[in-house]
């Protein structure tokens, strides 16, 4: 299947509501495209498991 979006290595995205639902899946998709993703959420505990330290690739 062809890629709809080109790779976005090094670009930055800000996603609000990124801890669950559509926001969560948006974060995953953007990260897979190579973007640095800043996640805005009020649900701190659920987002901690997605944090990747700088320099560590997931």
C-alpha positions in Angstrom: 0.0 0.0 0.0 1.5 3.4 -0.9 2.2 5.9 1.8 -0.3 8.8 1.9 2.0 11.1 3.8 5.7 11.4 3.2 8.2 11.0 6.0 8.4 14.0 8.3 11.9 13.4 9.9 12.7 16.1 12.4 9.5 18.1 12.0 7.5 18.9 15.2 3.8 18.4 15.8 1.7 19.5 18.8 -1.3 17.3 19.6 -3.8 18.3 22.3 -5.8 15.5 23.9 -3.1 13.0 22.9 -3.4 10.6 25.8 -6.4 8.6 24.4 -8.8 8.2 21.5 -8.2 10.0 18.3 -5.5 12.2 19.7 -3.6 9.0 20.9 -3.8 7.5 17.4 -2.8 10.8 15.8 0.3 10.9 18.0 1.3 7.3 17.1 0.9 8.0 13.4 2.9 11.2 13.5 5.7 9.5 15.5 5.8 6.7 12.9 6.3 9.3 10.2 9.4 10.5 12.1 8.0 13.6 13.7 8.9 14.9 17.2 5.5 15.0 18.9 4.6 17.3 21.8 1.5 15.9 23.6 -0.9 18.1 25.5 -3.1 16.3 28.0 -4.6 16.6 31.5 -4.3 12.8 31.9 -0.7 12.7 33.2 -0.6 9.0 34.4 -1.8 7.5 31.1 0.7 9.5 29.0 3.8 8.6 31.0 4.1 5.2 29.4 4.5 6.8 26.0 7.4 9.1 26.8 10.6 8.2 25.0 13.8 9.8 26.4 15.8 11.9 23.9 18.2 9.9 21.8 16.2 6.6 22.2 14.3 5.5 19.2 11.1 3.5 19.6 
